[in-house]
């Protein structure tokens, strides 16, 4: 399936793409658009103005996607949602100290990546690590060694 989003991947788009590939559509293909009006007919838009998988009711696109796909029952994904929310919106809604670090890492990766596809390849591993760390911390009540 094809998925469309704005060019210039940053934290919310990277998180959504990771979520899509990891939990929804492992064979996902992403289209990055300079003009959001150009969404291909065969693509599902995300993190774009007017998209169902976008910012709604004070939530970032990642949080909207969690709820839309019934993944908001996974405590690790919910915690990542709070981190992505703070990194993307910086509205102090959640106490998510990891948000600042995630924001810096993804900004840095976008500066050293040759394309949005390259950025997603790098951030995919970053989110895999964040998910596993968060999952284990929630299971044991302490950060993994």
CNS distance restraints for C-alpha pairs under 8 A (distance, minus, plus):
assign (resid   1 and name CA) (resid  25 and name CA) 7.36 0.50 0.50
assign (resid   1 and name CA) (resid  27 and name CA) 7.02 0.50 0.50
assign (resid   1 and name CA) (resid  28 and name CA) 5.37 0.50 0.50
assign (resid   1 and name CA) (resid  29 and name CA) 6.28 0.50 0.50
assign (resid   1 and name CA) (resid  42 and name CA) 7.88 0.50 0.50
assign (resid   1 and name CA) (resid  43 and name CA) 7.08 0.50 0.50
assign (resid   2 and name CA) (resid  28 and name CA) 5.91 0.50 0.50
assign (resid   2 and name CA) (resid  29 and name CA) 4.78 0.50 0.50
assign (resid   2 and name CA) (resid  30 and name CA) 5.75 0.50 0.50
assign (resid   2 and name CA) (resid  31 and name CA) 7.07 0.50 0.50
assign (resid   2 and name CA) (resid  42 and name CA) 6.62 0.50 0.50
assign (resid   2 and name CA) (resid  43 and name CA) 4.60 0.50 0.50
assign (resid   2 and name CA) (resid  44 and name CA) 6.45 0.50 0.50
assign (resid   3 and name CA) (resid  28 and name CA) 6.91 0.50 0.50
assign (resid   3 and name CA) (resid  29 and name CA) 6.15 0.50 0.50
assign (resid   3 and name CA) (resid  30 and name CA) 4.88 0.50 0.50
assign (resid   3 and name CA) (resid  31 and name CA) 6.10 0.50 0.50
assign (resid   3 and name CA) (resid  43 and name CA) 4.78 0.50 0.50
assign (resid   3 and name CA) (resid  44 and name CA) 4.63 0.50 0.50
assign (resid   3 and name CA) (resid  45 and name CA) 5.72 0.50 0.50
assign (resid   3 and name CA) (resid  46 and name CA) 7.22 0.50 0.50
assign (resid   4 and name CA) (resid  30 and name CA) 5.71 0.50 0.50
assign (resid   4 and name CA) (resid  31 and name CA) 4.63 0.50 0.50
assign (resid   4 and name CA) (resid  32 and name CA) 5.97 0.50 0.50
assign (resid   4 and name CA) (resid  33 and name CA) 7.12 0.50 0.50
assign (resid   4 and name CA) (resid  39 and name CA) 6.30 0.50 0.50
assign (resid   4 and name CA) (resid  40 and name CA) 7.66 0.50 0.50
assign (resid   4 and name CA) (resid  43 and name CA) 5.77 0.50 0.50
assign (resid   4 and name CA) (resid  44 and name CA) 5.82 0.50 0.50
assign (resid   4 and name CA) (resid  45 and name CA) 4.50 0.50 0.50
assign (resid   4 and name CA) (resid  46 and name CA) 6.24 0.50 0.50
assign (resid   5 and name CA) (resid  13 and name CA) 7.40 0.50 0.50
assign (resid   5 and name CA) (resid  30 and name CA) 7.53 0.50 0.50
assign (resid   5 and name CA) (resid  31 and name CA) 6.39 0.50 0.50
assign (resid   5 and name CA) (resid  32 and name CA) 5.26 0.50 0.50
assign (resid   5 and name CA) (resid  33 and name CA) 6.10 0.50 0.50
assign (resid   5 and name CA) (resid  36 and name CA) 7.41 0.50 0.50
assign (resid   5 and name CA) (resid  45 and name CA) 5.70 0.50 0.50
assign (resid   5 and name CA) (resid  46 and name CA) 5.38 0.50 0.50
assign (resid   5 and name CA) (resid  47 and name CA) 6.05 0.50 0.50
assign (resid   5 and name CA) (resid  48 and name CA) 6.18 0.50 0.50
assign (resid   6 and name CA) (resid  32 and name CA) 5.24 0.50 0.50
assign (resid   6 and name CA) (resid  33 and name CA) 4.77 0.50 0.50
assign (resid   6 and name CA) (resid  34 and name CA) 6.17 0.50 0.50
assign (resid   6 and name CA) (resid  35 and name CA) 7.44 0.50 0.50
assign (resid   6 and name CA) (resid  36 and name CA) 6.38 0.50 0.50
assign (resid   6 and name CA) (resid  47 and name CA) 7.32 0.50 0.50
assign (resid   6 and name CA) (resid  48 and name CA) 6.54 0.50 0.50
assign (resid   7 and name CA) (resid  32 and name CA) 4.53 0.50 0.50
assign (resid   7 and name CA) (resid  33 and name CA) 5.03 0.50 0.50
assign (resid   7 and name CA) (resid  34 and name CA) 5.59 0.50 0.50
assign (resid   7 and name CA) (resid 116 and name CA) 6.98 0.50 0.50
assign (resid   8 and name CA) (resid  32 and name CA) 7.85 0.50 0.50
assign (resid   8 and name CA) (resid 110 and name CA) 7.92 0.50 0.50
assign (resid   8 and name CA) (resid 116 and name CA) 6.44 0.50 0.50
assign (resid   9 and name CA) (resid  13 and name CA) 5.66 0.50 0.50
assign (resid   9 and name CA) (resid  14 and name CA) 6.08 0.50 0.50
assign (resid   9 and name CA) (resid 110 and name CA) 7.30 0.50 0.50
assign (resid   9 and name CA) (resid 116 and name CA) 5.91 0.50 0.50
assign (resid   9 and name CA) (resid 119 and name CA) 7.29 0.50 0.50
assign (resid   9 and name CA) (resid 120 and name CA) 7.90 0.50 0.50
assign (resid  10 and name CA) (resid  14 and name CA) 5.82 0.50 0.50
assign (resid  10 and name CA) (resid 106 and name CA) 6.48 0.50 0.50
assign (resid  10 and name CA) (resid 107 and name CA) 6.79 0.50 0.50
assign (resid  10 and name CA) (resid 110 and name CA) 7.41 0.50 0.50
assign (resid  11 and name CA) (resid  15 and name CA) 5.96 0.50 0.50
assign (resid  11 and name CA) (resid  84 and name CA) 6.70 0.50 0.50
assign (resid  11 and name CA) (resid  87 and name CA) 6.97 0.50 0.50
assign (resid  11 and name CA) (resid  88 and name CA) 6.29 0.50 0.50
assign (resid  11 and name CA) (resid 102 and name CA) 7.62 0.50 0.50
assign (resid  11 and name CA) (resid 103 and name CA) 6.39 0.50 0.50
assign (resid  11 and name CA) (resid 106 and name CA) 6.22 0.50 0.50
assign (resid  11 and name CA) (resid 107 and name CA) 7.92 0.50 0.50
assign (resid  12 and name CA) (resid  16 and name CA) 6.09 0.50 0.50
assign (resid  12 and name CA) (resid  47 and name CA) 7.29 0.50 0.50
assign (resid  12 and name CA) (resid  60 and name CA) 7.03 0.50 0.50
assign (resid  12 and name CA) (resid  61 and name CA) 6.43 0.50 0.50
assign (resid  12 and name CA) (resid  62 and name CA) 6.13 0.50 0.50
assign (resid  12 and name CA) (resid  84 and name CA) 6.25 0.50 0.50
assign (resid  12 and name CA) (resid  85 and name CA) 7.69 0.50 0.50
assign (resid  12 and name CA) (resid  88 and name CA) 6.13 0.50 0.50
assign (resid  13 and name CA) (resid  17 and name CA) 6.08 0.50 0.50
assign (resid  13 and name CA) (resid  46 and name CA) 7.73 0.50 0.50
assign (resid  13 and name CA) (resid  47 and name CA) 6.11 0.50 0.50
assign (resid  13 and name CA) (resid  61 and name CA) 7.68 0.50 0.50
assign (resid  13 and name CA) (resid  62 and name CA) 7.77 0.50 0.50
assign (resid  14 and name CA) (resid  18 and name CA) 6.17 0.50 0.50
assign (resid  14 and name CA) (resid 119 and name CA) 7.90 0.50 0.50
assign (resid  14 and name CA) (resid 120 and name CA) 6.04 0.50 0.50
assign (resid  14 and name CA) (resid 123 and name CA) 6.51 0.50 0.50
assign (resid  14 and name CA) (resid 124 and name CA) 7.60 0.50 0.50
assign (resid  15 and name CA) (resid  19 and name CA) 6.13 0.50 0.50
assign (resid  15 and name CA) (resid  62 and name CA) 6.41 0.50 0.50
assign (resid  15 and name CA) (resid  84 and name CA) 7.29 0.50 0.50
assign (resid  15 and name CA) (resid 123 and name CA) 7.93 0.50 0.50
assign (resid  15 and name CA) (resid 124 and name CA) 7.99 0.50 0.50
assign (resid  15 and name CA) (resid 127 and name CA) 7.13 0.50 0.50
assign (resid  16 and name CA) (resid  20 and name CA) 6.07 0.50 0.50
assign (resid  16 and name CA) (resid  46 and name CA) 7.77 0.50 0.50
assign (resid  16 and name CA) (resid  47 and name CA) 7.92 0.50 0.50
assign (resid  16 and name CA) (resid  61 and name CA) 7.04 0.50 0.50
assign (resid  16 and name CA) (resid  62 and name CA) 5.22 0.50 0.50
assign (resid  16 and name CA) (resid  65 and name CA) 7.23 0.50 0.50
assign (resid  17 and name CA) (resid  21 and name CA) 6.18 0.50 0.50
assign (resid  17 and name CA) (resid  30 and name CA) 8.00 0.50 0.50
assign (resid  17 and name CA) (resid 120 and name CA) 7.26 0.50 0.50
assign (resid  18 and name CA) (resid  22 and name CA) 5.84 0.50 0.50
assign (resid  18 and name CA) (resid 120 and name CA) 7.50 0.50 0.50
assign (resid  18 and name CA) (resid 123 and name CA) 7.67 0.50 0.50
assign (resid  18 and name CA) (resid 124 and name CA) 5.41 0.50 0.50
assign (resid  18 and name CA) (resid 127 and name CA) 6.91 0.50 0.50
assign (resid  19 and name CA) (resid  23 and name CA) 5.64 0.50 0.50
assign (resid  19 and name CA) (resid  24 and name CA) 6.95 0.50 0.50
assign (resid  19 and name CA) (resid  62 and name CA) 7.95 0.50 0.50
assign (resid  20 and name CA) (resid  24 and name CA) 4.76 0.50 0.50
assign (resid  20 and name CA) (resid  25 and name CA) 5.51 0.50 0.50
assign (resid  20 and name CA) (resid  26 and name CA) 7.20 0.50 0.50
assign (resid  20 and name CA) (resid  28 and name CA) 7.18 0.50 0.50
assign (resid  21 and name CA) (resid  25 and name CA) 4.99 0.50 0.50
assign (resid  21 and name CA) (resid  26 and name CA) 4.34 0.50 0.50
assign (resid  21 and name CA) (resid  27 and name CA) 6.73 0.50 0.50
assign (resid  21 and name CA) (resid  28 and name CA) 5.91 0.50 0.50
assign (resid  22 and name CA) (resid  26 and name CA) 5.93 0.50 0.50
assign (resid  24 and name CA) (resid  69 and name CA) 7.82 0.50 0.50
assign (resid  30 and name CA) (resid 117 and name CA) 7.80 0.50 0.50
assign (resid  32 and name CA) (resid 116 and name CA) 7.39 0.50 0.50
assign (resid  33 and name CA) (resid  38 and name CA) 6.94 0.50 0.50
assign (resid  33 and name CA) (resid  39 and name CA) 7.38 0.50 0.50
assign (resid  36 and name CA) (resid  48 and name CA) 6.93 0.50 0.50
assign (resid  36 and name CA) (resid  49 and name CA) 7.91 0.50 0.50
assign (resid  39 and name CA) (resid  43 and name CA) 6.68 0.50 0.50
assign (resid  39 and name CA) (resid  45 and name CA) 6.91 0.50 0.50
assign (resid  45 and name CA) (resid  51 and name CA) 5.86 0.50 0.50
assign (resid  45 and name CA) (resid  52 and name CA) 7.69 0.50 0.50
assign (resid  45 and name CA) (resid  53 and name CA) 6.95 0.50 0.50
assign (resid  46 and name CA) (resid  51 and name CA) 5.79 0.50 0.50
assign (resid  46 and name CA) (resid  52 and name CA) 7.14 0.50 0.50
assign (resid  46 and name CA) (resid  53 and name CA) 4.73 0.50 0.50
assign (resid  46 and name CA) (resid  54 and name CA) 5.63 0.50 0.50
assign (resid  46 and name CA) (resid  61 and name CA) 7.12 0.50 0.50
assign (resid  47 and name CA) (resid  51 and name CA) 6.77 0.50 0.50
assign (resid  47 and name CA) (resid  53 and name CA) 6.11 0.50 0.50
assign (resid  47 and name CA) (resid  54 and name CA) 4.39 0.50 0.50
assign (resid  47 and name CA) (resid  55 and name CA) 6.86 0.50 0.50
assign (resid  47 and name CA) (resid  61 and name CA) 5.37 0.50 0.50
assign (resid  48 and name CA) (resid  53 and name CA) 7.77 0.50 0.50
assign (resid  48 and name CA) (resid  54 and name CA) 5.74 0.50 0.50
assign (resid  48 and name CA) (resid  55 and name CA) 7.94 0.50 0.50
assign (resid  49 and name CA) (resid  54 and name CA) 6.66 0.50 0.50
assign (resid  49 and name CA) (resid  55 and name CA) 7.65 0.50 0.50
assign (resid  50 and name CA) (resid  54 and name CA) 6.97 0.50 0.50
assign (resid  53 and name CA) (resid  61 and name CA) 5.68 0.50 0.50
assign (resid  53 and name CA) (resid  62 and name CA) 7.88 0.50 0.50
assign (resid  53 and name CA) (resid  64 and name CA) 5.86 0.50 0.50
assign (resid  53 and name CA) (resid  65 and name CA) 5.64 0.50 0.50
assign (resid  53 and name CA) (resid  68 and name CA) 7.69 0.50 0.50
assign (resid  54 and name CA) (resid  60 and name CA) 6.67 0.50 0.50
assign (resid  54 and name CA) (resid  61 and name CA) 4.24 0.50 0.50
assign (resid  54 and name CA) (resid  62 and name CA) 7.82 0.50 0.50
assign (resid  54 and name CA) (resid  64 and name CA) 6.50 0.50 0.50
assign (resid  54 and name CA) (resid  65 and name CA) 7.83 0.50 0.50
assign (resid  55 and name CA) (resid  59 and name CA) 5.45 0.50 0.50
assign (resid  55 and name CA) (resid  60 and name CA) 4.66 0.50 0.50
assign (resid  55 and name CA) (resid  61 and name CA) 4.87 0.50 0.50
assign (resid  55 and name CA) (resid  64 and name CA) 6.94 0.50 0.50
assign (resid  56 and name CA) (resid  60 and name CA) 6.95 0.50 0.50
assign (resid  56 and name CA) (resid  61 and name CA) 7.58 0.50 0.50
assign (resid  56 and name CA) (resid  64 and name CA) 7.05 0.50 0.50
assign (resid  59 and name CA) (resid  63 and name CA) 5.92 0.50 0.50
assign (resid  59 and name CA) (resid  64 and name CA) 6.49 0.50 0.50
assign (resid  59 and name CA) (resid  85 and name CA) 7.02 0.50 0.50
assign (resid  60 and name CA) (resid  64 and name CA) 6.44 0.50 0.50
assign (resid  60 and name CA) (resid  84 and name CA) 7.72 0.50 0.50
assign (resid  60 and name CA) (resid  85 and name CA) 5.60 0.50 0.50
assign (resid  60 and name CA) (resid  88 and name CA) 7.28 0.50 0.50
assign (resid  60 and name CA) (resid  89 and name CA) 7.35 0.50 0.50
assign (resid  61 and name CA) (resid  65 and name CA) 6.07 0.50 0.50
assign (resid  62 and name CA) (resid  66 and name CA) 6.21 0.50 0.50
assign (resid  62 and name CA) (resid  81 and name CA) 6.25 0.50 0.50
assign (resid  62 and name CA) (resid  84 and name CA) 7.26 0.50 0.50
assign (resid  62 and name CA) (resid  85 and name CA) 7.71 0.50 0.50
assign (resid  63 and name CA) (resid  67 and name CA) 6.46 0.50 0.50
assign (resid  63 and name CA) (resid  72 and name CA) 7.98 0.50 0.50
assign (resid  63 and name CA) (resid  78 and name CA) 7.80 0.50 0.50
assign (resid  63 and name CA) (resid  81 and name CA) 5.46 0.50 0.50
assign (resid  63 and name CA) (resid  82 and name CA) 7.98 0.50 0.50
assign (resid  63 and name CA) (resid  85 and name CA) 7.50 0.50 0.50
assign (resid  64 and name CA) (resid  68 and name CA) 6.04 0.50 0.50
assign (resid  65 and name CA) (resid  69 and name CA) 6.03 0.50 0.50
assign (resid  65 and name CA) (resid  71 and name CA) 8.00 0.50 0.50
assign (resid  66 and name CA) (resid  70 and name CA) 6.05 0.50 0.50
assign (resid  66 and name CA) (resid  71 and name CA) 4.73 0.50 0.50
assign (resid  66 and name CA) (resid  72 and name CA) 4.99 0.50 0.50
assign (resid  66 and name CA) (resid  77 and name CA) 7.71 0.50 0.50
assign (resid  66 and name CA) (resid  78 and name CA) 7.84 0.50 0.50
assign (resid  67 and name CA) (resid  71 and name CA) 6.08 0.50 0.50
assign (resid  67 and name CA) (resid  72 and name CA) 5.31 0.50 0.50
assign (resid  71 and name CA) (resid  77 and name CA) 7.32 0.50 0.50
assign (resid  72 and name CA) (resid  77 and name CA) 6.75 0.50 0.50
assign (resid  72 and name CA) (resid  78 and name CA) 5.85 0.50 0.50
assign (resid  73 and name CA) (resid  77 and name CA) 7.98 0.50 0.50
assign (resid  73 and name CA) (resid  78 and name CA) 7.40 0.50 0.50
assign (resid  74 and name CA) (resid  78 and name CA) 6.22 0.50 0.50
assign (resid  75 and name CA) (resid  79 and name CA) 6.20 0.50 0.50
assign (resid  75 and name CA) (resid 135 and name CA) 7.55 0.50 0.50
assign (resid  75 and name CA) (resid 138 and name CA) 7.71 0.50 0.50
assign (resid  76 and name CA) (resid  80 and name CA) 6.24 0.50 0.50
assign (resid  76 and name CA) (resid 131 and name CA) 6.30 0.50 0.50
assign (resid  76 and name CA) (resid 134 and name CA) 5.54 0.50 0.50
assign (resid  76 and name CA) (resid 135 and name CA) 4.98 0.50 0.50
assign (resid  76 and name CA) (resid 138 and name CA) 7.18 0.50 0.50
assign (resid  77 and name CA) (resid  81 and name CA) 6.03 0.50 0.50
assign (resid  77 and name CA) (resid 131 and name CA) 7.05 0.50 0.50
assign (resid  78 and name CA) (resid  82 and name CA) 6.49 0.50 0.50
assign (resid  79 and name CA) (resid  83 and name CA) 6.41 0.50 0.50
assign (resid  79 and name CA) (resid 134 and name CA) 7.45 0.50 0.50
assign (resid  80 and name CA) (resid  84 and name CA) 6.02 0.50 0.50
assign (resid  80 and name CA) (resid 130 and name CA) 7.69 0.50 0.50
assign (resid  80 and name CA) (resid 131 and name CA) 7.20 0.50 0.50
assign (resid  80 and name CA) (resid 134 and name CA) 7.75 0.50 0.50
assign (resid  81 and name CA) (resid  85 and name CA) 5.88 0.50 0.50
assign (resid  82 and name CA) (resid  86 and name CA) 6.27 0.50 0.50
assign (resid  82 and name CA) (resid  94 and name CA) 6.16 0.50 0.50
assign (resid  82 and name CA) (resid  96 and name CA) 6.51 0.50 0.50
assign (resid  83 and name CA) (resid  87 and name CA) 6.15 0.50 0.50
assign (resid  83 and name CA) (resid  94 and name CA) 7.82 0.50 0.50
assign (resid  83 and name CA) (resid  96 and name CA) 5.28 0.50 0.50
assign (resid  83 and name CA) (resid  97 and name CA) 7.68 0.50 0.50
assign (resid  83 and name CA) (resid  98 and name CA) 6.31 0.50 0.50
assign (resid  83 and name CA) (resid  99 and name CA) 4.83 0.50 0.50
assign (resid  83 and name CA) (resid 102 and name CA) 7.99 0.50 0.50
assign (resid  84 and name CA) (resid  88 and name CA) 5.89 0.50 0.50
assign (resid  84 and name CA) (resid  99 and name CA) 6.41 0.50 0.50
assign (resid  84 and name CA) (resid 102 and name CA) 7.92 0.50 0.50
assign (resid  85 and name CA) (resid  89 and name CA) 5.68 0.50 0.50
assign (resid  85 and name CA) (resid  90 and name CA) 7.24 0.50 0.50
assign (resid  86 and name CA) (resid  90 and name CA) 4.54 0.50 0.50
assign (resid  86 and name CA) (resid  91 and name CA) 6.38 0.50 0.50
assign (resid  86 and name CA) (resid  92 and name CA) 6.49 0.50 0.50
assign (resid  86 and name CA) (resid  93 and name CA) 7.18 0.50 0.50
assign (resid  86 and name CA) (resid  94 and name CA) 6.70 0.50 0.50
assign (resid  86 and name CA) (resid  96 and name CA) 6.67 0.50 0.50
assign (resid  86 and name CA) (resid  99 and name CA) 5.68 0.50 0.50
assign (resid  86 and name CA) (resid 100 and name CA) 7.95 0.50 0.50
assign (resid  87 and name CA) (resid  99 and name CA) 4.58 0.50 0.50
assign (resid  87 and name CA) (resid 100 and name CA) 5.99 0.50 0.50
assign (resid  87 and name CA) (resid 102 and name CA) 6.83 0.50 0.50
assign (resid  87 and name CA) (resid 103 and name CA) 5.39 0.50 0.50
assign (resid  88 and name CA) (resid 103 and name CA) 7.61 0.50 0.50
assign (resid  97 and name CA) (resid 101 and name CA) 7.83 0.50 0.50
assign (resid  98 and name CA) (resid 102 and name CA) 6.18 0.50 0.50
assign (resid  99 and name CA) (resid 103 and name CA) 6.07 0.50 0.50
assign (resid 100 and name CA) (resid 104 and name CA) 6.28 0.50 0.50
assign (resid 101 and name CA) (resid 105 and name CA) 6.10 0.50 0.50
assign (resid 102 and name CA) (resid 106 and name CA) 6.13 0.50 0.50
assign (resid 103 and name CA) (resid 107 and name CA) 6.07 0.50 0.50
assign (resid 104 and name CA) (resid 108 and name CA) 6.06 0.50 0.50
assign (resid 105 and name CA) (resid 109 and name CA) 6.14 0.50 0.50
assign (resid 106 and name CA) (resid 110 and name CA) 6.16 0.50 0.50
assign (resid 106 and name CA) (resid 123 and name CA) 7.03 0.50 0.50
assign (resid 107 and name CA) (resid 111 and name CA) 6.45 0.50 0.50
assign (resid 108 and name CA) (resid 112 and name CA) 6.52 0.50 0.50
assign (resid 109 and name CA) (resid 113 and name CA) 5.93 0.50 0.50
assign (resid 109 and name CA) (resid 119 and name CA) 6.40 0.50 0.50
assign (resid 109 and name CA) (resid 122 and name CA) 7.45 0.50 0.50
assign (resid 109 and name CA) (resid 123 and name CA) 7.80 0.50 0.50
assign (resid 110 and name CA) (resid 116 and name CA) 7.71 0.50 0.50
assign (resid 110 and name CA) (resid 119 and name CA) 5.91 0.50 0.50
assign (resid 113 and name CA) (resid 118 and name CA) 5.74 0.50 0.50
assign (resid 113 and name CA) (resid 119 and name CA) 5.57 0.50 0.50
assign (resid 114 and name CA) (resid 118 and name CA) 6.20 0.50 0.50
assign (resid 114 and name CA) (resid 119 and name CA) 7.67 0.50 0.50
assign (resid 115 and name CA) (resid 119 and name CA) 6.31 0.50 0.50
assign (resid 116 and name CA) (resid 120 and name CA) 6.23 0.50 0.50
assign (resid 117 and name CA) (resid 121 and name CA) 6.32 0.50 0.50
assign (resid 118 and name CA) (resid 122 and name CA) 6.45 0.50 0.50
assign (resid 119 and name CA) (resid 123 and name CA) 6.02 0.50 0.50
assign (resid 120 and name CA) (resid 124 and name CA) 5.69 0.50 0.50
assign (resid 121 and name CA) (resid 125 and name CA) 7.03 0.50 0.50
assign (resid 122 and name CA) (resid 126 and name CA) 6.66 0.50 0.50
assign (resid 123 and name CA) (resid 127 and name CA) 6.08 0.50 0.50
assign (resid 124 and name CA) (resid 128 and name CA) 6.15 0.50 0.50
assign (resid 125 and name CA) (resid 129 and name CA) 6.24 0.50 0.50
assign (resid 126 and name CA) (resid 130 and name CA) 6.24 0.50 0.50
assign (resid 127 and name CA) (resid 131 and name CA) 5.92 0.50 0.50
assign (resid 128 and name CA) (resid 132 and name CA) 6.26 0.50 0.50
assign (resid 129 and name CA) (resid 133 and name CA) 6.03 0.50 0.50
assign (resid 130 and name CA) (resid 134 and name CA) 5.96 0.50 0.50
assign (resid 131 and name CA) (resid 135 and name CA) 5.92 0.50 0.50
assign (resid 132 and name CA) (resid 136 and name CA) 6.12 0.50 0.50
assign (resid 133 and name CA) (resid 137 and name CA) 6.10 0.50 0.50
assign (resid 133 and name CA) (resid 143 and name CA) 7.24 0.50 0.50
assign (resid 133 and name CA) (resid 144 and name CA) 6.57 0.50 0.50
assign (resid 134 and name CA) (resid 138 and name CA) 6.14 0.50 0.50
assign (resid 134 and name CA) (resid 143 and name CA) 7.92 0.50 0.50
assign (resid 135 and name CA) (resid 139 and name CA) 6.25 0.50 0.50
assign (resid 136 and name CA) (resid 140 and name CA) 6.14 0.50 0.50
assign (resid 136 and name CA) (resid 143 and name CA) 7.25 0.50 0.50
assign (resid 136 and name CA) (resid 144 and name CA) 6.36 0.50 0.50
assign (resid 137 and name CA) (resid 141 and name CA) 5.34 0.50 0.50
assign (resid 137 and name CA) (resid 142 and name CA) 4.98 0.50 0.50
assign (resid 137 and name CA) (resid 143 and name CA) 4.73 0.50 0.50
assign (resid 137 and name CA) (resid 144 and name CA) 6.03 0.50 0.50
assign (resid 138 and name CA) (resid 142 and name CA) 7.23 0.50 0.50
